[in-house]
Structures are given as structure tokens and as C-alpha cells.
Amino acid sequence: MEGRFLDRVVITVRAGKGGDGIIAFRREAYVPKGGPSGGDGGRGGHVWLEVNRKLTTLVDFTNGSIFRAEKGTPGGKNDMTGARGKDLVLYIPPGTEVFDHDTGELLADMTEPGQRILIARGGENGLGNANFATPERRTPRIRTRGRPGEELKLRFELKLMADAGLVGFPNAGKSTLVSRISAARPKVAGYPFTTLSPSLGVVKFTDGFSYVVADLPGLVEGASRGVGLGLRFLRHAERNRILVFVVSPDMEVTPEGQLATLRNELLEYGTDLTGISAMAVLSKCDTLTAEEETRLLATLPKGTMPLSSATGKGVQEFLRRLGKLILQERRKGSEPS
């Protein structure tokens, strides 16, 4: 799947058609003209969406795919009702917005693990002729067919959910940092836009406390207007309550200029930074002298952390400070409003 940005996909879902009712009559000994006994069909299968916390991408879906629930089976003789069609459950990652692709309507915002919605209802079953018997019409030859299930073209848009998101220019060192602090192994190389899909790294501590860091794809100036991979990347920053701005000393734009551009692009996109905690790190400090590091840090906000993913310098202190900030945010989120 290399090179694909799996945060948006369009699929079609089809609930199952209801089974047809049938026309049948009893054939019993010594009863030459038995009554109607045609059974009803079975209801068509529904299509459900369910959030699975283990999923982090939409890799299980391919644009244009069609997902079908089972049809109901026809009714049988002797008032036998047909079997219901089996429901279909599609599992999606937390943070997936579900749209009606044809109308643009937001149908659901799937955020909580285990959250489940009925997205396409199975077709109603047809009725057998036993339903149409009356004192005046004792041998009806009437039945109804099952109705088609609902069909929808859906668009899934994944807004990545994590405790903290790393934001920075392409090749600023975000992927290397995630590789250093977690078991995640995003592709790392010395050219822009290596990260084409966000990756999640779980940072674990000995006391059982863990948190999730997202390596968000690199931003460039003009991203809020769609430059580069622009708007598709900015979408992921919206759901991270903590943003870590990663700036690098080895670019044409100064670290101070990188930070200003990143903040401006988020604001231009419409991200409200007032409710989002933030911290900044100066990466690749193994390439700097002590004097150069001190000079660059003086141009950045107070508290900016120098670190090197290559040598490990400052990484543990970064994890400690980030973990403390995440704990504060989680406590705030659990407080009653």
C-alpha cells in the first residue's frame, strides 16, 4: 500500500433483499381442498458499521468496492418462514466520519470503540398466500415479493485520533522520532513527503501508563490552500488535543520560520489552537554545536526541547514531559462539565 494515503475511501453498501412469499396449499389426506399454506420470506440482512479500536487506517477498504449483506430466503410450504439474510458488519477505525457520498450529508461520526450504527436496512420480507385468506376468499393465489434492501454510496474520512500529533515540515525528523520512542516503524528517508499516511506509535512505561503519538504527514507553506498534500494532512491535526511542533535546523527555512508557518497553516485551515496544548522540539541537534543549539533555542518559544533521535539526546526528557501533559489532558477530559 506504499504511496497511498488511506484516510478517505468511497464504497457502496447494499443491504440484503427480502425473501419472496410463496403460494402453496395444504395437501392432507381426506382434505381435497386444503387451505393456503404459503410461508413468508425472510428479511434481508442489514449492514452495520462498528468501531474497532485496533484499526488505525482504512486499508481494508478499496475505492469502488461493493459490500453486500445476505438476501432473505423465500418462504416454504406449510407456513414455513424463510431464513433471514445474515447481517454484514464493517469494522472501521476510531475517528472515521461517514458521509452519504451523493448528498454530502454527514451520517455518523464514529469516535468511540464499540460504537455501532445501522447504515443500511435489509429489505422487508414478502408475504405468502396464507396471509391473504378471508372467509370470502379461502384459496387466495396472492403473494408479495421481498423488497430490495437499502443501498448507499458511502465516503469514509478518517481523522486520526491520538494523544499527541507530531506536526512539522517534510523531512523534519518526525518519523525518526516515532521510530525511536515506540515500536512503530514508519518509512524514513531523506526526501520530502516520505510519510504518505499517518502512523501511530504507542509509547509504553513500566508503570503501565502508555500513550499514543501520531506521526502526521509533513506540511508545507500553502497547505491550508491545498499545496502539497495540504488539506488531507491538516484534517488529522484537528483531533489531537496535544500538538508537538517539530522543527529542524537543516532546512532553508529557519526553525523560527518553520514554527510560524506551521501555526499559520493550522489557523488558516480553521483549527482553533486555543483549546489545544502544544510544545515544540528542535530535532537533529546531533548536527549542531553547543553554540549553534543555544542560538537557535533563543529564537524559539521558552521550553522548546532540543533532542536527537539519532543519539537519543533529550528523548527521555521529552517523553516524560509529553506524558505529564497527556495525563493532564486525560484528567481534564474525565472531569464532569
C-alpha positions as MATLAB code, in Angstrom:
seq = 'MEGRFLDRVVITVRAGKGGDGIIAFRREAYVPKGGPSGGDGGRGGHVWLEVNRKLTTLVDFTNGSIFRAEKGTPGGKNDMTGARGKDLVLYIPPGTEVFDHDTGELLADMTEPGQRILIARGGENGLGNANFATPERRTPRIRTRGRPGEELKLRFELKLMADAGLVGFPNAGKSTLVSRISAARPKVAGYPFTTLSPSLGVVKFTDGFSYVVADLPGLVEGASRGVGLGLRFLRHAERNRILVFVVSPDMEVTPEGQLATLRNELLEYGTDLTGISAMAVLSKCDTLTAEEETRLLATLPKGTMPLSSATGKGVQEFLRRLGKLILQERRKGSEPS';
ca = [
       0.000    0.000    0.000;
       3.056    2.240   -0.184;
       2.373    5.692   -1.587;
      -1.338    5.705   -0.798;
      -2.904    7.989    1.786;
      -5.531    5.809    3.379;
      -7.690    8.405    5.096;
     -10.522    8.635    2.565;
     -12.358    5.970    0.613;
     -15.682    5.655   -1.247;
     -17.586    2.359   -1.155;
     -21.101    1.085   -1.818;
     -23.114   -0.909    0.716;
     -26.155   -2.984   -0.198;
     -28.443   -4.470    2.392;
     -29.987   -7.827    1.508;
     -33.199   -8.181   -0.457;
     -36.138   -9.658    1.447;
     -37.152  -13.183    0.537;
     -40.318  -13.694   -1.507;
     -43.512  -15.096   -0.077;
     -44.854  -18.166   -1.890;
     -48.193  -19.620   -2.976;
     -48.879  -23.080   -1.569;
     -51.852  -25.158   -0.341;
     -52.139  -27.920    2.175;
     -52.402  -31.391    0.744;
     -53.710  -33.515    3.565;
     -55.329  -36.937    3.445;
     -59.104  -36.767    3.124;
     -58.943  -32.971    2.640;
     -59.240  -32.471   -1.137;
     -59.184  -28.711   -0.950;
     -56.735  -27.685    1.771;
     -56.276  -24.088    2.819;
     -53.420  -21.755    1.842;
     -50.078  -22.536    3.441;
     -47.581  -20.359    1.593;
     -44.964  -19.030    4.032;
     -43.400  -15.588    4.303;
     -39.907  -14.837    3.068;
     -37.068  -13.891    5.387;
     -35.949  -10.302    5.972;
     -32.856   -9.173    4.110;
     -29.656   -8.708    6.058;
     -28.746   -5.290    7.469;
     -25.382   -3.538    7.038;
     -23.795   -2.218   10.228;
     -20.728   -0.083   10.903;
     -18.755   -0.748   14.059;
     -15.681    0.959   15.514;
     -12.742   -1.355   16.175;
     -10.091    0.280   18.333;
      -7.373   -1.969   16.884;
      -7.731   -0.386   13.434;
      -5.819    2.785   12.561;
      -6.333    3.103    8.795;
      -8.911    2.398    6.085;
      -6.593   -0.117    4.441;
      -9.285   -2.822    4.483;
     -11.393   -0.845    2.005;
     -10.751   -0.201   -1.678;
     -12.331    2.666   -3.603;
     -15.292    1.427   -5.597;
     -15.789   -1.761   -3.626;
     -19.324   -3.072   -3.057;
     -20.234   -4.741    0.231;
     -23.422   -6.814    0.337;
     -25.431   -8.321    3.149;
     -27.196  -11.638    2.513;
     -30.617  -11.942    0.915;
     -33.503  -13.429    2.821;
     -34.661  -16.813    1.552;
     -38.158  -17.453    0.130;
     -40.919  -18.826    2.312;
     -41.792  -22.503    2.294;
     -44.808  -24.747    2.315;
     -46.806  -25.370    5.475;
     -46.451  -21.748    6.594;
     -42.672  -22.038    6.841;
     -40.953  -18.647    7.064;
     -37.780  -18.198    5.081;
     -34.447  -17.595    6.819;
     -33.308  -14.062    7.452;
     -30.330  -12.838    5.500;
     -27.152  -12.637    7.564;
     -26.226   -9.120    8.622;
     -22.925   -7.630    7.438;
     -20.708   -5.751    9.889;
     -17.991   -3.466    8.516;
     -15.280   -2.550   11.014;
     -13.768    0.926   10.861;
     -11.136    2.757   12.946;
     -11.986    5.317   15.617;
     -12.232    8.838   14.209;
     -13.996    7.899   10.970;
     -16.614   10.280    9.631;
     -19.252    8.600    7.458;
     -20.826   10.636    4.655;
     -23.525    9.997    2.085;
     -21.268   10.436   -0.918;
     -24.083   11.540   -3.227;
     -25.531   14.254   -0.965;
     -22.518   15.129    1.175;
     -24.575   14.614    4.353;
     -22.642   13.562    7.450;
     -24.348   10.362    8.588;
     -22.192    9.491   11.584;
     -19.052   10.496   13.440;
     -17.596    7.224   14.683;
     -15.296    8.001   17.597;
     -15.882    5.520   20.433;
     -14.600    1.926   20.453;
     -17.538   -0.428   20.063;
     -19.792    2.308   18.657;
     -22.193    0.676   16.207;
     -24.788    2.053   13.786;
     -27.232    0.564   11.311;
     -26.228    2.139    7.999;
     -28.393    0.177    5.506;
     -31.588   -1.631    6.426;
     -32.411   -5.014    4.923;
     -35.424   -5.347    2.632;
     -38.790   -6.285    4.064;
     -39.854   -9.872    3.524;
     -42.578  -10.858    1.085;
     -45.813  -12.410    2.372;
     -47.090  -15.877    1.489;
     -50.632  -16.523    0.391;
     -51.614  -17.721    3.882;
     -51.755  -14.043    4.862;
     -54.472  -13.267    2.361;
     -57.099  -15.848    3.301;
     -60.522  -14.487    4.280;
     -63.921  -16.132    4.789;
     -64.831  -14.930    1.324;
     -61.505  -15.844   -0.290;
     -60.392  -19.174    1.064;
     -57.881  -20.137   -1.600;
     -56.050  -16.925   -2.438;
     -53.426  -17.098   -5.114;
     -51.766  -13.924   -3.935;
     -48.289  -13.412   -2.527;
     -45.864  -10.497   -2.382;
     -42.221  -10.344   -3.287;
     -39.489   -9.246   -0.911;
     -38.369   -5.640   -1.148;
     -34.821   -4.576   -2.068;
     -32.524   -3.614    0.761;
     -31.208   -0.088    1.126;
     -28.206    0.848   -0.990;
     -25.875    3.722   -0.212;
     -22.656    5.089   -1.584;
     -20.593    5.986    1.460;
     -17.493    8.078    1.903;
     -15.294    7.329    4.895;
     -12.972   10.094    6.059;
     -10.581    9.185    8.830;
      -9.448   11.888   11.193;
      -6.620   10.256   13.035;
      -7.075   10.081   16.812;
      -4.109   10.061   19.145;
      -2.979   11.614   22.411;
      -0.431   13.754   20.606;
       0.354   14.562   16.998;
       3.761   15.450   15.593;
       3.495   18.367   13.165;
       6.339   19.647   11.031;
       7.749   20.243    7.578;
       8.579   17.235    5.400;
      11.844   15.640    6.490;
      11.838   17.453    9.860;
      12.537   14.211   11.706;
       9.056   13.220   12.868;
       9.137    9.656   11.537;
      12.570    9.028   13.014;
      11.350   10.297   16.372;
       8.310    7.984   16.340;
      10.585    5.072   15.450;
      12.829    5.985   18.372;
      10.126    6.259   21.040;
       7.807    3.393   20.028;
       7.513    0.136   18.135;
       6.076    1.935   15.111;
       8.231    1.770   12.011;
       7.160    4.496    9.573;
       9.200    4.758    6.404;
      12.191    7.028    6.981;
      14.217    8.595    4.165;
      15.898   11.869    3.323;
      13.355   13.326    0.915;
      10.078   15.218    1.351;
       6.720   13.513    1.784;
       8.140   10.179    2.830;
       5.165    9.851    5.174;
       2.128    9.489    2.942;
      -0.158    8.073    5.598;
      -0.185    8.800    9.334;
       1.294    6.161   11.593;
       0.659    5.597   15.283;
       3.295    4.839   17.871;
       2.397    3.517   21.322;
       4.800    4.758   24.000;
       4.880    2.335   26.947;
       6.163    2.864   30.502;
       6.999    0.366   33.236;
       4.165    1.556   35.488;
       1.582    0.555   32.873;
       0.908    4.054   31.638;
       1.008    4.350   27.862;
       0.022    6.918   25.270;
      -0.298    7.193   21.511;
       1.725    9.533   19.315;
       0.758   10.163   15.700;
       3.352   10.885   13.036;
       1.339   13.280   10.873;
       2.496   13.748    7.266;
       4.633   16.822    6.633;
       3.143   20.236    5.996;
       4.445   22.934    3.688;
       3.577   26.575    3.267;
       0.235   26.847    1.488;
      -1.053   23.527    2.853;
      -4.267   25.216    4.012;
      -4.915   26.088    0.353;
      -4.186   22.543   -0.821;
      -0.470   22.912   -1.662;
       1.398   19.632   -1.458;
      -0.799   17.071    0.247;
      -2.294   20.015    2.159;
      -5.870   19.722    3.271;
      -5.782   15.963    3.637;
      -2.969   16.256    6.211;
      -4.393   19.200    8.137;
      -7.546   17.194    8.781;
      -5.637   14.922   11.150;
      -4.426   17.756   13.374;
      -7.988   18.591   14.414;
      -8.435   15.648   16.754;
      -5.121   15.761   18.577;
      -5.505   17.623   21.857;
      -1.716   17.992   22.022;
       0.399   19.112   19.083;
       4.155   18.694   19.079;
       5.763   21.093   16.618;
       8.947   19.510   15.276;
      11.377   21.982   13.703;
      14.688   21.139   12.111;
      17.949   23.106   11.775;
      18.900   21.726    8.337;
      16.304   23.419    6.106;
      16.227   26.570    4.015;
      13.558   27.943    6.360;
      14.842   28.679    9.858;
      13.358   26.769   12.813;
      11.671   30.004   13.893;
      10.215   30.424   10.408;
       9.083   26.782   10.298;
       7.178   27.180   13.552;
       5.488   30.380   12.374;
       4.460   28.734    9.091;
       3.065   25.651   10.821;
       0.965   27.689   13.223;
      -0.261   29.934   10.424;
      -1.307   27.000    8.210;
      -3.295   25.468   11.062;
      -5.029   28.772   11.731;
      -5.741   29.333    8.041;
      -7.270   25.881    7.827;
      -9.564   26.787   10.690;
      -8.021   24.818   13.537;
      -8.749   26.543   16.850;
      -5.395   26.380   18.628;
      -6.726   27.964   21.830;
      -8.053   24.638   23.100;
      -5.052   22.588   22.038;
      -1.957   22.128   24.201;
       1.305   22.451   22.335;
       5.020   22.000   22.774;
       7.955   22.414   20.439;
      11.109   20.398   19.858;
      14.259   21.218   17.942;
      15.278   17.994   16.212;
      18.581   16.750   14.795;
      20.623   18.507   17.485;
      23.425   15.998   16.927;
      24.245   18.056   13.815;
      24.729   21.264   15.841;
      27.487   22.631   18.007;
      26.571   23.704   21.538;
      26.777   27.347   20.466;
      24.501   26.809   17.430;
      21.953   24.954   19.551;
      21.866   27.729   22.152;
      21.466   30.379   19.455;
      18.569   28.573   17.746;
      16.766   27.817   21.014;
      16.884   31.535   21.844;
      14.731   32.205   18.738;
      12.097   29.622   19.721;
       9.414   29.656   22.446;
      10.530   29.109   26.024;
      10.502   25.416   26.853;
      11.421   24.208   23.362;
      13.261   20.923   23.809;
      16.478   20.068   21.971;
      16.745   16.421   21.055;
      18.360   13.971   18.689;
      16.607   10.805   17.581;
      19.911    9.559   16.212;
      21.806    9.704   19.513;
      18.922    9.680   21.975;
      19.815   13.083   23.402;
      16.809   14.623   25.170;
      14.424   11.828   24.135;
      13.647   10.515   27.624;
      13.042   14.008   28.979;
      10.774   14.685   26.007;
       8.772   11.522   26.746;
       8.483   12.450   30.423;
       7.223   15.951   29.709;
       4.866   14.794   26.976;
       3.492   12.032   29.216;
       2.832   14.531   32.007;
       0.978   16.811   29.589;
      -1.097   13.894   28.272;
      -2.062   12.863   31.808;
      -3.254   16.407   32.477;
      -5.365   16.378   29.306;
      -6.878   12.989   30.114;
      -7.841   14.167   33.597;
      -9.473   17.257   32.141;
     -11.389   15.095   29.711;
     -12.722   12.895   32.528;
     -13.912   15.804   34.678;
     -17.684   16.414   34.645;
     -18.650   19.516   32.700;
];
